[in-house]
Amino acid sequence: MQTLPFQPDPGGTDGASDSLVDIAAQLLHLLKLKSPKLFLHSNQVANYAVSIAAKMRLPREEIERIRVAALLHDIGHLTVPNAILAKVPYLSARELTVYRYHCNAGGCMLENIPSCLDLIPYIRYHHERFDGKGYPKRLKGVNIPLGARIIAVANYYDRFINPCTQNWSKTKEEAVRELLNHSSTSFDSEVIRAFIDALG
């Protein structure tokens, strides 16, 4: 699956869409200054999330909403000190609390931007788990917004399975097996199935 850098959606021609694209581009520029790896990760997660949403036959407007939210899902990392980011996943209890706040921080950063309001639940809840053991609100099942459930799977794949990120490779069969192992516990089984189909 090819990874493409963030580009404005050619279908977005109205002022609100242009505003959202401009805002997303500016925030992504800040994220790239913070960490080129986070910037690459954000673009890859967006590509995977769009593939999942398309497989689930969601409306085009919703796919675009998920795409931009996926691009910005880690924007809250701008508030996390580099020293903590460098230690992930080996964090103390205090550092873990600071790190986990990035979900709420990302949502808070967008609260006063009208064109971004629909993205906030997807960004804020992308670390919730389908079994209710995630954060920040311990939401469970379909109480987690679908966009957040999709981003969660794409985020996990890119961080822990995708060889482009981790410099080690897994076979397609290993990747599929690992995704299925988290079905209905960490992630929505319907979203996982759509992603497996998207992987071809």
C-alpha positions in Angstrom: 0.0 0.0 0.0 1.7 3.2 -1.2 2.2 6.0 1.3 1.6 9.5 -0.1 2.3 12.9 1.6 -0.6 15.0 2.6 -2.3 16.7 -0.3 -5.5 18.7 -0.4 -8.5 16.8 -1.5 -9.3 17.9 -5.1 -13.0 17.4 -4.4 -13.0 20.1 -1.7 -13.8 23.4 -3.4 -15.9 25.3 -0.9 -14.5 27.8 1.6 -15.0 25.5 4.6 -13.1 22.7 3.0 -10.3 25.0 1.9 -10.0 26.3 5.4 -9.8 22.8 6.8 -7.1 21.9 4.3 -5.1 25.0 5.1 -5.4 24.4 8.9 -4.5 20.7 8.5 -1.5 21.6 6.4 -0.3 24.2 9.0 -0.7 21.8 11.9 1.1 19.0 10.0 4.0 21.4 9.3 4.3 21.9 13.0 4.2 18.2 13.6 6.9 17.7 11.0 9.1 20.2 12.8 8.5 18.3 16.0 9.2 14.9 14.5 9.6 13.9 10.9 8.7 10.3 12.0 5.4 11.5 13.5 4.7 13.3 10.3 5.3 10.2 8.2 3.3 8.1 10.6 0.4 10.5 10.3 0.4 10.4 6.5 0.5 6.6 6.5 -2.3 6.3 9.1 -4.4 8.6 6.9 -3.8 6.4 3.8 -4.7 3.2 5.7 -7.8 4.8 7.3 -9.1 5.9 3.9 -8.6 2.4 2.6 -10.6 1.0 5.5 -13.4 3.6 5.2 -13.7 3.0 1.4 -13.9 -0.8 2.0 -16.7 -0.1 4.4 -18.5 1.9 1.7 -18.8 5.1 3.8 -20.0 8.3 2.2 -17.3 10.3 0.5 -17.8 13.2 2.9 -17.2 10.9 5.9 -14.1 9.3 4.2 -12.7 12.8 3.8 -13.5 13.6 7.4 -11.7 10.4 8.6 -8.8 11.2 6.3 -8.1 14.6 7.8 -8.8 13.4 11.4 -6.2 10.6 10.8 -3.7 13.1 9.5 -4.2 15.1 12.8 -4.8 12.1 15.1 -1.4 12.7 16.9 -1.4 16.5 16.8 -1.6 16.4 20.6 2.0 15.2 20.6 3.0 18.8 20.1 2.3 19.1 23.8 4.4 16.1 24.8 8.1 16.7 25.6 10.5 15.1 23.2 12.2 13.4 26.1 9.0 11.5 26.8 8.3 10.7 23.1 11.8 9.3 22.8 11.2 6.8 25.7 7.9 5.3 24.4 6.8 2.6 25.3 9.2 2.6 28.3 7.5 5.2 30.4 7.1 5.8 34.1 3.6 6.2 35.5 4.0 10.0 35.5 5.3 10.0 31.9 2.5 7.7 30.8 -0.1 10.1 32.2 1.6 13.0 30.2 1.8 10.9 27.1 -1.8 9.7 27.2 -3.1 13.3 27.5 -2.1 13.8 23.9 -5.6 12.6 22.8 -7.4 15.3 24.8 -4.8 17.8 23.9 -5.3 17.2 20.2 -9.1 17.7 20.7 -8.6 20.9 22.7 -6.3 22.4 20.1 -9.2 22.2 17.6 -12.1 23.3 19.8 -12.3 26.9 18.5 -11.9 26.1 14.9 -15.4 25.6 13.4 -14.3 23.5 10.4 -12.5 21.1 12.7 -15.2 20.4 15.2 -16.4 17.2 13.5 -12.9 15.8 13.7 -12.5 16.1 17.5 -14.2 12.9 18.6 -12.1 10.9 16.1 -8.9 12.4 17.4 -9.9 12.4 21.1 -11.0 8.7 21.1 -8.5 7.0 18.8 -6.9 5.2 21.8 -10.2 3.8 23.1 -10.5 0.0 23.0 -13.5 -2.0 21.8 -13.6 -3.8 25.1 -13.7 -0.6 27.1 -10.2 -0.7 28.5 -8.7 2.2 26.5 -8.4 5.9 27.2 -9.2 8.7 27.9 -12.9 7.8 28.6 -12.9 4.0 28.6 -15.6 4.0 25.9 -16.8 0.6 24.8 -18.0 -0.9 21.5 -20.1 1.3 19.3 -20.0 4.1 21.8 -16.6 4.8 20.2 -17.1 6.9 17.1 -16.6 4.8 13.9 -14.0 7.2 12.7 -12.0 6.7 15.9 -12.3 2.9 15.6 -11.0 3.1 12.0 -8.1 5.3 13.0 -7.3 3.0 15.9 -6.7 0.1 13.6 -4.7 2.1 11.1 -2.6 3.6 13.9 -1.9 0.2 15.4 -0.9 -1.4 12.1 1.5 1.4 11.2 3.1 1.5 14.6 3.5 -2.2 15.3 3.0 -4.2 12.1 4.0 -2.1 9.1 7.6 -2.9 8.2 8.1 0.6 6.7 7.9 2.0 10.2 9.6 -0.6 12.3 12.5 -1.6 10.0 11.5 -5.3 10.3 9.1 -7.2 8.2 6.2 -9.5 8.8 4.6 -11.6 6.2 1.0 -10.7 5.2 -0.2 -13.8 7.0 1.6 -12.8 10.2 0.1 -9.3 9.9 -3.4 -10.6 9.3 -3.1 -13.0 12.2 -1.9 -10.2 14.5 -4.8 -8.0 13.6 -7.3 -10.9 14.1 -5.8 -11.5 17.5 -7.1 -8.1 18.6 -10.5 -8.5 17.1 -13.4 -7.5 19.5 -10.9 -6.8 22.3 -8.8 -3.8 21.2 -10.5 -3.2 17.9 -13.8 -3.5 16.1 -13.9 -6.8 14.2 -15.8 -5.2 11.3 -13.1 -2.6 10.9 -10.3 -5.2 11.1 -12.1 -7.3 8.4 -12.3 -4.2 6.1 -8.6 -3.5 6.6 -7.6 -7.1 5.9 -9.7 -6.8 2.7 -8.0 -3.5 1.8 -4.6 -5.1 2.3 -5.5 -7.4 -0.6 
